[in-house]
Amino acid sequence: MSNLIRTDLPKKRKRGESRVFRLKTFGETGHPAEMNQFSFRDNLGKLLEFGHFESSGLMGSWSFQLEVHRHPNPLYVLLFVVEEPIEASLNLRCNHCQYVGWRNHMICNKKYHFVIPSKETMAAFLKLEGGICASPEKESLSHLVELQGHVLHGFFHSNGFGHLLSINGIESGSDLTGHQVMELWDRLCSGLKARKIGLNDASHTKGMELRLLHGVAKGEPWFGRWGYRFGSGTYGVTQKIYEKALESVRNVPLWLLNNHLTSLNRETPILLSRYQTLSTEPLITLSDLFMFMLHLHSRLPRDSYMNNSRNQIISIDSTNCRWSQKRIQMAIKVVIESLKRVECRWISRQEVRDAARNYIGDTGLLDFVLKSLGNQVVGNYLVRRSLNPVKKVLEYCLEDISNLLPSSNHELTTLQNQYQMGKTTTATNGHNKITRGQVMKDMVYFYRHILMDYKGVLGPIGILNQIGMASRAILDAKYFIKEYHYMRDTSMKTIQLDGGGKLGIFCTIAWKSHHHNNDIKMPPQECIVVSKSATMSELCREAERVFREIYWELRDVVVDNQREMTTRVDEMALNGNKGLVLDGNVGVMMNIEVMKYYDDEDSKKKDKRIECECGAKEDDGERMVCCDICEVWQHTRCVGVQHNEEVPRIFLCQSCDQHLIPLSFLP
């Protein structure tokens, strides 16, 4: 147990034989448990029956050994499940629920943590438990869930709502990829019949936030592949703002961005030209660019490469072209010299053509060369081509990039795609390779200089400022939620179980909270399993037991259904919303009495008054500062306190500062 990643397995463990489960299928129905019920509690109990019981006491725990692969060398990981009762929690209220938008949820009695420790967190846990020689099976695993940096850490409340706290793949030193870990978590949520799962998206790679990178490329975060959608934002960002920001950044035309960046950064247009050439489809928008780069990066093996035309020399197959290489090279030189004479000004294609005709009489050759030279590198120059948005004509410009190229590339080179009979003919040499690492490096460059490098840049149309503001809004949308499909099926209220001998009845309860402005509280429906011959009294007693087990605030709940309690459930056929109809359309809503009210300390305190200039009215988990006069809370970022600065010991908001009357006797 002390070794997290193991290449061999003991035949027996101290407390009995240990079963091994395949990581690839763990969590599916039948792997290992038949989890086909509609009750999260029942499914969780069935799963834990297959686990190795590790410790008891206040916090029970179980472990599962998962086989990643057998060849070439066996690899196994350990999955721990730790039960955390409300008595062991530092806070009764769940901060994760509050930030993701579930502020009104009732407090649950238990949490169930699912943890795959990393090598580092396992070593830290063993050290906490008394040294390297300590065995986790002899100690409580409560300290394990408090550590940061696990390969996987997520937890479920006892009502089926949950939170994914961390996913760490190969980049963080794990033997599992992020996709493998995420697939395992998604199977567990589906198999256990979780209701909704929320997460705070902090995924990143090479310094790039994936919710921005994948948002621009695909219109959804990295977790969107598994069905996670916008839940709530920070700094006042709403779903409408988030979607509008995504749309505006993704649809930025590359030609507009290319023209604007020419005067700011000469290397960016060169890189854009490189990927325009590599792509078999035209890259029109910023979304197209990042999408192509992500696809290219995933397609290239780690030690392989792809032909890059950046340094390719024009090579024409004599069987497909009527011009020799010598004539083509001469025409290129003439065009370059014609562009040099206009001193880096933009001139129309017709003007370039007319100037070159003084030396090249073959107009067909000139047309071919002008078509091939668009946005290509020739020697020390970048031949830029763009469509004038006003005149609707192609224009050319020559840019000196000699200081950006290595000395070995100072010979005459060019980047060209020749189209003859629908085919592309290129010649490559040892320098014409693009690696997987180079694609990642260029992606980081674009991320920093297009999406993030906007501070202080005020161009003629402010395109970088617009991209930067939209990128900031995308990054401020951090909380995402997945709702599992069976939650959306509201038509099924009764189900037949055990060959028809039992009924699963979906019930909820309604009660008035006198401590919260007489608000009516109604938790999600639960599947209450009773025999088909059970009476309404037995149904109510079973519902009492279930809701007491799930919710801390309902420990002494008493159901008062105000019906004839001796009537059998399967004979109930009342009309309207007052009773149960077994045609599958209406469930049971029960009125209850609370014999003793349980409240947490947070509800007794005065709620924070949050009125930030960004529009936020609720605590979103970001750092805040309180005005010492009006006691209104605001984000430190919104009032100008930098992330790396300490919160002022005395702080006045702008409103109080402006209305503060200076005392005359003060210096």
C-alpha positions as CSV (number, residue, x, y, z in Angstrom):
1,M,0.0,0.0,0.0
2,S,2.9,2.4,0.6
3,N,3.8,2.3,-3.1
4,L,1.5,4.2,-5.3
5,I,2.7,3.0,-8.7
6,R,3.6,-0.7,-8.6
7,T,5.0,-3.0,-11.2
8,D,4.2,-6.1,-9.3
9,L,1.3,-7.3,-7.2
10,P,1.4,-9.4,-4.1
11,K,-0.7,-12.5,-4.2
12,K,-2.4,-11.6,-0.9
13,R,-2.7,-8.7,1.4
14,K,-2.8,-8.6,5.1
15,R,-6.6,-8.2,5.2
16,G,-7.5,-10.6,2.5
17,E,-7.1,-11.0,-1.2
18,S,-6.9,-7.8,-3.3
19,R,-8.8,-7.6,-6.5
20,V,-7.5,-5.8,-9.6
21,F,-9.8,-3.9,-11.9
22,R,-9.0,-2.5,-15.4
23,L,-8.7,1.2,-15.4
24,K,-10.2,1.4,-18.9
25,T,-13.6,0.0,-17.9
26,F,-13.7,0.8,-14.1
27,G,-17.0,2.6,-13.3
28,E,-19.1,1.1,-16.1
29,T,-22.1,-1.0,-15.3
30,G,-20.8,-4.4,-14.3
31,H,-17.2,-3.1,-13.8
32,P,-17.3,-4.0,-11.0
33,A,-20.8,-3.4,-9.7
34,E,-24.2,-3.6,-11.4
35,M,-25.0,0.1,-10.9
36,N,-28.2,0.5,-12.9
37,Q,-30.5,2.0,-10.2
38,F,-31.6,5.6,-10.0
39,S,-30.2,6.0,-6.5
40,F,-26.7,7.5,-6.0
41,R,-26.6,6.2,-2.5
42,D,-27.4,2.6,-3.5
43,N,-24.9,2.7,-6.4
44,L,-22.2,4.0,-4.2
45,G,-22.8,1.3,-1.6
46,K,-22.6,-1.4,-4.3
47,L,-19.3,0.0,-5.6
48,L,-17.7,0.1,-2.1
49,E,-18.6,-3.6,-1.6
50,F,-15.9,-4.4,-4.1
51,G,-13.3,-2.1,-2.5
52,H,-10.6,-3.1,0.1
53,F,-11.7,-1.7,3.5
54,E,-8.8,0.4,4.8
55,S,-9.8,2.1,8.0
56,S,-12.8,2.8,10.2
57,G,-13.5,5.3,12.9
58,L,-14.8,8.8,12.1
59,M,-13.7,8.6,8.4
60,G,-14.0,5.2,6.7
61,S,-11.9,4.5,3.6
62,W,-11.6,1.9,0.8
63,S,-9.1,1.3,-1.9
64,F,-9.2,-0.1,-5.4
65,Q,-6.2,-1.4,-7.4
66,L,-6.6,-0.4,-11.1
67,E,-4.6,-1.9,-13.9
68,V,-3.4,0.7,-16.4
69,H,-1.7,-1.8,-18.8
70,R,0.2,-5.1,-18.7
71,H,2.7,-4.7,-21.5
72,P,5.5,-4.0,-21.9
73,N,5.6,-3.6,-18.1
74,P,2.7,-4.0,-15.7
75,L,1.5,-0.6,-14.3
76,Y,-1.1,-0.2,-11.5
77,V,-2.5,2.8,-9.6
78,L,-4.5,3.0,-6.4
79,L,-7.9,4.7,-6.1
80,F,-8.9,5.6,-2.6
81,V,-12.5,6.4,-1.5
82,V,-12.7,8.4,1.8
83,E,-16.0,9.0,3.6
84,E,-16.0,12.4,5.3
85,P,-19.0,12.9,7.7
86,I,-20.2,16.4,8.6
87,E,-18.7,16.1,12.0
88,A,-15.2,15.9,10.5
89,S,-15.6,18.9,8.2
90,L,-14.0,22.2,9.0
91,N,-16.9,24.1,7.4
92,L,-20.5,23.0,7.3
93,R,-21.2,25.0,4.2
94,C,-19.5,23.9,1.0
95,N,-17.6,26.7,-0.6
96,H,-17.4,24.9,-3.9
97,C,-21.2,24.8,-4.0
98,Q,-21.4,28.5,-3.3
99,Y,-19.0,29.5,-6.1
100,V,-20.5,27.2,-8.7
101,G,-24.0,28.6,-8.1
102,W,-25.5,26.1,-5.7
103,R,-25.8,28.5,-2.8
104,N,-29.3,27.4,-1.8
105,H,-28.5,23.7,-1.6
106,M,-29.1,22.0,1.8
107,I,-26.2,20.8,3.9
108,C,-25.5,17.1,3.4
109,N,-24.4,14.7,6.0
110,K,-21.4,13.2,4.2
111,K,-18.9,13.7,1.4
112,Y,-17.2,10.9,-0.5
113,H,-13.7,11.7,-1.8
114,F,-12.3,9.8,-4.8
115,V,-8.5,10.2,-4.8
116,I,-5.7,8.9,-7.0
117,P,-2.6,10.3,-5.2
118,S,0.5,11.4,-7.1
119,K,3.9,10.1,-6.0
120,E,4.5,13.4,-4.3
121,T,1.2,13.5,-2.4
122,M,1.6,9.9,-1.3
123,A,5.0,10.5,0.0
124,A,3.8,13.6,1.9
125,F,0.9,11.6,3.4
126,L,3.2,8.9,4.6
127,K,5.4,11.5,6.2
128,L,2.4,13.0,8.0
129,E,1.4,9.6,9.2
130,G,4.7,8.9,11.0
131,G,7.4,8.2,8.4
132,I,8.1,6.3,5.3
133,C,7.6,2.9,6.9
134,A,4.1,3.7,8.1
135,S,1.3,1.8,6.3
136,P,-1.8,3.7,5.2
137,E,-4.0,0.7,6.0
138,K,-3.2,1.1,9.6
139,E,-4.1,4.8,9.7
140,S,-6.9,7.0,8.8
141,L,-6.7,8.4,5.2
142,S,-8.3,11.7,6.4
143,H,-5.0,13.6,5.8
144,L,-4.8,12.4,2.3
145,V,-7.8,14.4,1.1
146,E,-6.3,17.6,2.5
147,L,-3.2,17.5,0.3
148,Q,-2.9,19.3,-3.0
149,G,-1.6,17.9,-6.3
150,H,-3.3,14.5,-6.7
151,V,-3.6,12.8,-10.0
152,L,-7.4,12.8,-9.4
153,H,-9.4,14.3,-6.6
154,G,-13.1,14.7,-6.7
155,F,-15.9,14.3,-4.2
156,F,-19.6,13.7,-4.1
157,H,-22.1,15.0,-1.5
158,S,-24.5,12.4,-0.3
159,N,-27.3,13.8,-2.5
160,G,-25.4,13.1,-5.7
161,F,-24.0,16.6,-6.4
162,G,-20.3,16.7,-6.6
163,H,-17.1,18.6,-7.5
164,L,-14.0,17.8,-9.5
165,L,-11.1,19.4,-7.6
166,S,-8.0,18.4,-9.5
167,I,-6.8,16.5,-12.6
168,N,-3.1,16.1,-13.2
169,G,-1.7,14.3,-16.3
170,I,1.7,13.5,-17.7
171,E,2.9,17.1,-17.7
172,S,2.7,17.1,-13.9
173,G,4.7,13.8,-13.6
174,S,1.7,11.4,-13.6
175,D,1.9,8.0,-15.4
176,L,-1.7,8.7,-16.6
177,T,-2.7,11.2,-19.3
178,G,-5.2,13.9,-18.5
179,H,-7.7,12.2,-20.9
180,Q,-7.3,8.8,-19.1
181,V,-8.0,10.4,-15.7
182,M,-10.9,12.4,-17.0
183,E,-12.5,9.4,-18.7
184,L,-12.3,7.5,-15.4
185,W,-14.0,10.3,-13.5
186,D,-16.7,10.6,-16.1
187,R,-17.4,6.9,-16.0
188,L,-17.7,7.0,-12.2
189,C,-20.1,9.9,-12.3
190,S,-22.3,8.2,-15.0
191,G,-22.2,4.8,-13.2
192,L,-23.0,6.2,-9.8
193,K,-25.8,8.3,-11.2
194,A,-24.4,11.6,-10.0
195,R,-26.8,14.5,-10.4
196,K,-24.5,17.4,-11.4
197,I,-20.8,17.9,-11.2
198,G,-19.1,21.3,-10.9
199,L,-15.5,22.3,-11.4
200,N,-13.2,25.3,-11.2
201,D,-11.3,25.1,-14.5
202,A,-7.6,25.9,-13.7
203,S,-6.2,23.5,-16.4
204,H,-3.2,24.8,-18.2
205,T,-0.2,23.7,-20.3
206,K,3.1,25.5,-21.0
207,G,1.7,28.6,-19.2
208,M,-1.5,28.7,-21.4
209,E,-4.9,28.5,-19.8
210,L,-6.8,25.8,-21.6
211,R,-10.2,27.4,-21.1
212,L,-8.9,30.3,-23.2
213,L,-6.9,28.2,-25.7
214,H,-9.6,25.6,-26.4
215,G,-12.3,28.3,-26.1
216,V,-10.9,30.2,-29.0
217,A,-10.1,27.1,-31.0
218,K,-13.3,25.0,-30.4
219,G,-15.8,27.3,-28.7
220,E,-15.7,25.3,-25.4
221,P,-13.2,24.6,-22.6
222,W,-11.0,21.5,-22.5
223,F,-13.6,19.9,-20.2
224,G,-16.3,20.6,-22.8
225,R,-15.3,17.3,-24.5
226,W,-17.0,15.6,-21.6
227,G,-20.1,17.8,-21.6
228,Y,-19.1,20.5,-19.1
229,R,-20.8,23.9,-19.8
230,F,-20.8,27.4,-18.3
231,G,-21.9,27.4,-14.7
232,S,-21.0,30.7,-13.2
233,G,-18.3,33.4,-13.7
234,T,-16.2,35.6,-11.6
235,Y,-15.9,39.4,-11.7
236,G,-19.5,39.7,-12.9
237,V,-19.1,37.6,-16.0
238,T,-22.4,36.0,-17.0
239,Q,-23.1,33.3,-19.6
240,K,-24.2,35.9,-22.1
241,I,-20.9,37.9,-21.7
242,Y,-18.9,34.7,-21.9
243,E,-20.6,33.5,-25.1
244,K,-20.2,37.0,-26.7
245,A,-16.5,37.1,-25.7
246,L,-15.9,33.7,-27.3
247,E,-17.7,34.7,-30.5
248,S,-15.8,38.0,-30.9
249,V,-12.4,36.4,-30.4
250,R,-13.0,33.4,-32.5
251,N,-14.2,35.3,-35.5
252,V,-11.3,37.9,-35.7
253,P,-10.2,37.8,-39.4
254,L,-6.5,36.9,-39.7
255,W,-6.0,39.4,-42.5
256,L,-7.1,42.2,-40.3
257,L,-4.9,40.9,-37.4
258,N,-2.0,40.4,-39.8
259,N,-2.2,44.0,-41.1
260,H,-2.3,45.4,-37.6
261,L,0.5,43.4,-36.3
262,T,2.9,44.4,-39.1
263,S,3.7,47.7,-37.4
264,L,4.0,46.1,-33.9
265,N,5.7,42.8,-34.3
266,R,7.3,41.6,-37.5
267,E,7.8,38.0,-36.3
268,T,4.1,37.2,-35.9
269,P,3.2,37.7,-39.6
270,I,6.0,35.3,-40.5
271,L,4.6,32.6,-38.2
272,L,1.1,33.2,-39.5
273,S,2.5,32.7,-43.0
274,R,4.1,29.4,-42.0
275,Y,0.8,27.9,-40.8
276,Q,-1.2,29.3,-43.7
277,T,1.2,27.3,-45.9
278,L,1.1,24.1,-43.9
279,S,-2.7,24.0,-43.9
280,T,-4.5,22.3,-46.8
281,E,-7.6,24.5,-46.0
282,P,-7.5,28.3,-45.9
283,L,-7.1,29.7,-42.3
284,I,-9.6,32.6,-42.2
285,T,-10.2,33.4,-38.5
286,L,-8.2,33.2,-35.3
287,S,-10.3,30.2,-34.4
288,D,-9.1,28.4,-37.6
289,L,-5.5,29.1,-36.7
290,F,-5.6,27.7,-33.2
291,M,-7.8,24.8,-34.2
292,F,-5.3,23.8,-36.9
293,M,-2.3,24.1,-34.6
294,L,-4.0,21.9,-31.9
295,H,-4.9,19.4,-34.6
296,L,-1.4,19.5,-36.0
297,H,0.2,19.1,-32.6
298,S,-1.9,16.1,-31.7
299,R,-1.2,14.4,-35.1
300,L,2.6,14.8,-35.0
301,P,4.5,12.1,-33.0
302,R,6.8,13.4,-30.3
303,D,10.0,12.7,-32.3
304,S,8.6,13.3,-35.8
305,Y,8.2,16.3,-38.0
306,M,6.2,17.7,-40.8
307,N,7.5,19.3,-43.9
308,N,7.6,23.1,-43.4
309,S,7.7,25.2,-46.5
310,R,9.2,28.2,-44.7
311,N,12.6,27.6,-46.2
312,Q,11.6,25.7,-49.3
313,I,13.2,26.7,-52.7
314,I,10.9,26.9,-55.7
315,S,11.1,23.6,-57.6
316,I,9.0,23.1,-60.6
317,D,8.4,19.7,-62.1
318,S,9.3,20.1,-65.8
319,T,6.5,17.7,-66.8
320,N,3.9,19.9,-65.2
321,C,5.3,23.4,-65.9
322,R,6.2,25.2,-69.1
323,W,8.8,27.5,-67.3
324,S,12.2,26.5,-66.2
325,Q,13.6,27.0,-62.7
326,K,16.0,29.6,-64.0
327,R,13.2,31.8,-65.6
328,I,11.1,31.5,-62.4
329,Q,14.0,32.6,-60.2
330,M,14.6,35.5,-62.5
331,A,11.0,36.6,-62.4
332,I,11.1,36.4,-58.6
333,K,14.1,38.7,-58.4
334,V,12.4,41.2,-60.7
335,V,9.3,41.3,-58.5
336,I,11.4,41.7,-55.4
337,E,13.3,44.6,-56.9
338,S,10.1,46.3,-58.0
339,L,8.8,46.1,-54.4
340,K,12.1,47.4,-53.1
341,R,11.8,50.6,-55.1
342,V,8.5,51.6,-53.5
343,E,10.2,51.5,-50.0
344,C,7.9,49.1,-48.2
345,R,4.7,50.8,-49.2
346,W,1.6,48.8,-50.1
347,I,0.9,48.8,-53.8
348,S,-1.7,47.1,-55.9
349,R,-1.1,43.8,-57.7
350,Q,-1.5,45.6,-61.0
351,E,1.2,48.2,-60.2
352,V,3.6,45.4,-59.3
353,R,2.8,43.6,-62.5
354,D,3.2,46.7,-64.6
355,A,6.6,47.5,-63.1
356,A,7.9,43.9,-63.6
357,R,6.7,43.9,-67.3
358,N,9.5,46.3,-68.1
359,Y,11.9,43.3,-67.6
360,I,9.7,40.2,-68.0
361,G,7.5,40.1,-71.1
362,D,5.8,36.8,-70.3
363,T,2.6,37.9,-68.4
364,G,1.7,34.3,-67.7
365,L,4.9,33.8,-65.8
366,L,4.4,37.0,-63.9
367,D,0.9,36.0,-62.9
368,F,2.2,32.6,-61.7
369,V,5.0,34.2,-59.6
370,L,2.7,36.8,-58.1
371,K,0.2,34.1,-57.1
372,S,3.0,32.0,-55.5
373,L,4.7,34.8,-53.6
374,G,1.8,35.9,-51.4
375,N,2.9,36.0,-47.7
376,Q,6.1,34.1,-48.4
377,V,9.7,34.5,-47.3
378,V,12.2,35.3,-50.0
379,G,15.8,35.7,-48.9
380,N,15.9,38.5,-46.3
381,Y,12.4,39.7,-47.1
382,L,8.8,38.7,-46.3
383,V,6.5,39.3,-49.3
384,R,3.2,40.3,-47.8
385,R,-0.1,40.1,-49.7
386,S,-3.5,41.3,-48.4
387,L,-6.9,42.2,-49.7
388,N,-7.6,46.0,-49.4
389,P,-11.0,46.0,-47.6
390,V,-11.9,49.3,-49.1
391,K,-10.7,49.0,-52.7
392,K,-11.3,45.2,-52.8
393,V,-8.0,44.6,-54.7
394,L,-4.9,42.6,-53.8
395,E,-1.9,44.6,-52.5
396,Y,1.7,43.7,-52.0
397,C,4.4,45.0,-49.6
398,L,8.0,44.0,-48.9
399,E,9.3,43.7,-45.3
400,D,12.9,43.3,-44.4
401,I,13.3,40.5,-41.8
402,S,17.0,40.0,-42.0
403,N,17.4,40.6,-38.3
404,L,14.9,37.8,-37.6
405,L,16.6,35.1,-39.7
406,P,19.7,33.1,-38.9
407,S,22.7,33.8,-41.1
408,S,22.4,30.4,-42.8
409,N,19.1,31.5,-44.3
410,H,20.4,34.6,-46.0
411,E,20.5,32.9,-49.4
412,L,17.6,33.4,-51.7
413,T,14.8,31.2,-50.4
414,T,11.0,31.3,-50.9
415,L,7.9,29.6,-49.7
416,Q,5.5,28.5,-52.5
417,N,2.7,26.1,-53.2
418,Q,2.3,25.4,-56.9
419,Y,-1.0,24.2,-58.1
420,Q,-1.0,22.2,-61.3
421,M,-3.9,19.8,-62.1
422,G,-5.0,20.0,-58.4
423,K,-1.6,18.8,-57.0
424,T,1.1,20.5,-54.9
425,T,4.7,20.0,-55.9
426,T,7.4,21.1,-53.4
427,A,11.0,20.3,-52.8
428,T,12.4,19.8,-49.3
429,N,15.8,19.7,-47.7
430,G,17.1,19.0,-44.2
431,H,16.0,22.4,-42.8
432,N,12.3,22.0,-43.9
433,K,11.0,20.2,-40.9
434,I,8.5,21.3,-38.2
435,T,8.4,19.3,-35.0
436,R,5.7,18.8,-32.4
437,G,7.8,20.9,-30.0
438,Q,8.0,23.7,-32.5
439,V,4.2,23.7,-33.0
440,M,3.8,24.0,-29.2
441,K,6.4,26.8,-29.0
442,D,4.6,28.7,-31.8
443,M,1.2,28.2,-30.1
444,V,2.6,29.7,-26.9
445,Y,4.0,32.6,-28.9
446,F,0.6,33.3,-30.5
447,Y,-1.2,32.9,-27.2
448,R,1.0,35.5,-25.5
449,H,1.3,38.0,-28.3
450,I,-2.2,37.9,-29.7
451,L,-4.5,36.8,-26.9
452,M,-2.7,38.2,-23.9
453,D,-0.2,41.0,-25.1
454,Y,-2.7,43.8,-25.1
455,K,-1.7,46.1,-22.3
456,G,-0.9,49.6,-23.4
457,V,-1.6,48.7,-27.1
458,L,-3.9,51.2,-28.7
459,G,-3.9,50.6,-32.4
460,P,-5.8,52.5,-35.0
461,I,-8.8,50.2,-34.6
462,G,-8.0,48.8,-31.2
463,I,-8.2,45.2,-32.4
464,L,-5.7,43.9,-29.8
465,N,-7.5,45.8,-27.0
466,Q,-10.8,44.1,-28.1
467,I,-9.2,40.7,-28.2
468,G,-7.6,41.3,-24.8
469,M,-10.8,42.4,-23.1
470,A,-12.7,39.4,-24.6
471,S,-9.9,37.1,-23.5
472,R,-10.1,38.5,-19.9
473,A,-13.8,37.7,-19.9
474,I,-13.2,34.2,-21.1
475,L,-10.6,33.6,-18.4
476,D,-13.0,35.0,-15.7
477,A,-15.5,32.3,-16.6
478,K,-14.0,29.6,-14.4
479,Y,-16.9,27.4,-13.1
480,F,-18.4,24.8,-15.3
481,I,-21.1,22.2,-14.7
482,K,-22.1,18.9,-16.2
483,E,-25.7,17.7,-15.7
484,Y,-26.1,14.0,-16.3
485,H,-28.8,12.9,-18.7
486,Y,-31.0,10.9,-16.4
487,M,-31.6,14.1,-14.3
488,R,-33.3,15.7,-17.3
489,D,-35.9,12.9,-17.6
490,T,-38.7,14.4,-15.4
491,S,-41.4,12.1,-16.9
492,M,-40.4,9.0,-15.0
493,K,-41.8,9.1,-11.4
494,T,-42.3,5.4,-10.7
495,I,-40.3,2.4,-11.8
496,Q,-40.7,-1.3,-11.4
497,L,-37.9,-3.1,-9.6
498,D,-37.1,-6.8,-8.9
499,G,-39.4,-8.1,-11.5
500,G,-42.3,-5.9,-10.4
501,G,-42.2,-6.9,-6.7
502,K,-40.9,-3.5,-5.7
503,L,-41.6,0.1,-6.7
504,G,-39.1,2.9,-6.9
505,I,-41.0,6.1,-6.2
506,F,-39.4,9.5,-6.8
507,C,-40.2,11.7,-3.8
508,T,-39.3,15.1,-2.5
509,I,-40.4,17.0,0.6
510,A,-41.4,20.6,1.0
511,W,-40.9,22.6,4.2
512,K,-41.0,26.2,5.3
513,S,-37.8,27.6,6.8
514,H,-38.8,30.1,9.5
515,H,-35.1,31.0,9.9
516,H,-34.8,32.1,6.2
517,N,-37.8,34.5,5.6
518,N,-40.2,31.5,5.4
519,D,-38.7,30.3,2.2
520,I,-40.0,27.0,0.9
521,K,-37.2,24.5,0.7
522,M,-37.5,21.5,-1.6
523,P,-34.5,19.2,-2.1
524,P,-34.1,17.1,-5.3
525,Q,-36.2,14.0,-5.7
526,E,-34.9,10.8,-4.3
527,C,-35.9,7.3,-5.4
528,I,-37.7,5.6,-2.4
529,V,-37.8,1.9,-2.8
530,V,-40.7,0.1,-1.2
531,S,-42.6,-3.2,-1.8
532,K,-45.5,-3.0,-4.1
533,S,-47.9,-3.8,-1.3
534,A,-46.5,-1.1,1.0
535,T,-48.9,1.4,2.5
536,M,-48.5,5.2,2.4
537,S,-47.4,5.1,6.1
538,E,-44.5,2.8,5.1
539,L,-43.6,5.0,2.2
540,C,-43.5,8.1,4.5
541,R,-41.4,6.3,7.1
542,E,-38.9,5.1,4.4
543,A,-38.8,8.7,3.0
544,E,-38.0,10.0,6.4
545,R,-35.1,7.6,6.8
546,V,-33.7,8.4,3.4
547,F,-33.8,12.2,3.8
548,R,-32.5,12.0,7.3
549,E,-29.5,10.1,6.1
550,I,-28.8,12.6,3.3
551,Y,-29.3,16.0,4.8
552,W,-27.9,17.4,8.0
553,E,-30.7,19.9,8.3
554,L,-33.3,17.2,8.2
555,R,-32.0,14.9,11.0
556,D,-35.4,15.0,12.8
557,V,-37.7,15.3,9.8
558,V,-41.2,13.9,10.2
559,V,-43.4,13.4,7.2
560,D,-47.0,14.5,7.5
561,N,-48.6,13.5,4.3
562,Q,-52.2,14.2,5.5
563,R,-53.5,11.1,3.7
564,E,-55.1,7.8,4.7
565,M,-51.8,6.3,5.7
566,T,-53.1,2.6,5.6
567,T,-53.9,2.8,1.8
568,R,-51.6,0.7,-0.3
569,V,-49.2,2.7,-2.6
570,D,-50.2,0.7,-5.7
571,E,-53.9,1.5,-5.0
572,M,-53.4,5.3,-4.8
573,A,-55.2,7.0,-7.6
574,L,-55.8,10.5,-6.4
575,N,-56.2,13.5,-8.7
576,G,-54.2,16.7,-9.0
577,N,-51.0,17.4,-7.2
578,K,-52.2,16.1,-3.9
579,G,-51.5,12.5,-4.4
580,L,-49.7,9.8,-6.4
581,V,-50.7,8.6,-9.8
582,L,-49.0,5.4,-11.0
583,D,-49.1,6.3,-14.7
584,G,-45.6,7.7,-14.5
585,N,-46.6,11.4,-14.7
586,V,-46.7,12.6,-11.1
587,G,-44.4,11.8,-8.2
588,V,-44.9,12.4,-4.5
589,M,-44.5,15.7,-2.7
590,M,-44.7,15.4,1.0
591,N,-45.2,18.1,3.7
592,I,-43.0,17.7,6.7
593,E,-42.5,18.9,10.2
594,V,-39.1,19.6,11.6
595,M,-38.9,18.7,15.3
596,K,-35.5,20.4,15.8
597,Y,-33.9,23.0,13.5
598,Y,-30.2,22.6,12.8
599,D,-28.4,25.7,11.6
600,D,-24.8,26.4,10.9
601,E,-22.8,29.3,12.3
602,D,-22.5,31.0,8.9
603,S,-26.3,31.6,8.7
604,K,-26.2,33.3,12.1
605,K,-23.6,35.8,10.9
606,K,-24.5,38.8,8.9
607,D,-24.1,38.1,5.2
608,K,-21.4,40.0,3.3
609,R,-22.7,42.9,1.4
610,I,-21.0,42.6,-1.9
611,E,-21.3,45.5,-4.4
612,C,-18.4,45.5,-6.8
613,E,-18.0,47.8,-9.8
614,C,-17.7,44.7,-12.0
615,G,-21.4,43.9,-11.1
616,A,-20.7,41.0,-8.7
617,K,-23.3,40.6,-5.9
618,E,-22.2,37.2,-4.6
619,D,-18.9,35.8,-3.3
620,D,-17.3,34.1,-6.3
621,G,-14.1,32.9,-4.5
622,E,-11.9,35.7,-5.7
623,R,-9.9,37.9,-3.3
624,M,-11.9,40.8,-1.9
625,V,-11.4,43.8,0.4
626,C,-13.9,45.5,2.7
627,C,-14.4,49.2,3.0
628,D,-13.8,50.2,6.6
629,I,-16.7,52.8,6.5
630,C,-19.6,51.3,4.6
631,E,-18.5,47.6,5.0
632,V,-19.1,46.8,1.4
633,W,-16.9,44.2,-0.2
634,Q,-15.2,44.6,-3.6
635,H,-12.7,42.6,-5.6
636,T,-9.1,43.7,-5.0
637,R,-8.5,43.6,-8.8
638,C,-11.4,45.9,-9.4
639,V,-10.1,48.5,-7.0
640,G,-6.6,48.5,-8.3
641,V,-4.9,46.2,-5.8
642,Q,-2.5,43.9,-7.8
643,H,-2.5,40.2,-7.4
644,N,0.9,40.2,-5.8
645,E,0.2,43.1,-3.4
646,E,-1.1,42.7,0.1
647,V,-4.6,43.9,1.0
648,P,-4.4,47.4,2.6
649,R,-4.9,47.4,6.4
650,I,-7.2,50.4,6.0
651,F,-9.3,50.6,2.9
652,L,-11.9,53.2,1.7
653,C,-14.0,52.5,-1.3
654,Q,-14.2,55.2,-4.0
655,S,-17.7,56.3,-2.9
656,C,-16.7,56.8,0.8
657,D,-13.4,58.4,-0.2
658,Q,-15.2,61.0,-2.3
659,H,-17.8,61.8,0.4
660,L,-15.4,61.9,3.3
661,I,-15.3,65.4,4.8
662,P,-11.8,66.4,5.7
663,L,-11.4,67.6,9.3
664,S,-9.9,71.0,9.5
665,F,-7.7,70.2,12.5
666,L,-6.0,67.3,10.8
667,P,-2.7,68.1,9.2
